[in-house]
Amino acid sequence: MDVRMLAERLGHADASITLKVYSHVLDGQCRRSAQSLDSLLEVAERTAIHPATGKNVGEFLGTGVDEKAG
């Protein structure tokens, strides 16, 4: 949720008040979001097929699934 919307719903006159009071919550959410995105990108990197070459994208980065190995 946008901080300005949250501030309005909580009745705070300014979003800076919301950030001061709830910054610890936002930090945790950012950290969890970053971890989730990292996990998704790792899977995509290992399994994605390049449309032009038809090869595993990870092969170019050294992280792909080796199709010969199974």
Secondary structure, 3 states (H helix, E strand, C coil): CCHHHHHHHHCCCCHHHHHHHHHHHHHHHHHHHHHHHHHHHHHHHHHCECCCCCCEHHHHHCCCCCCCCC
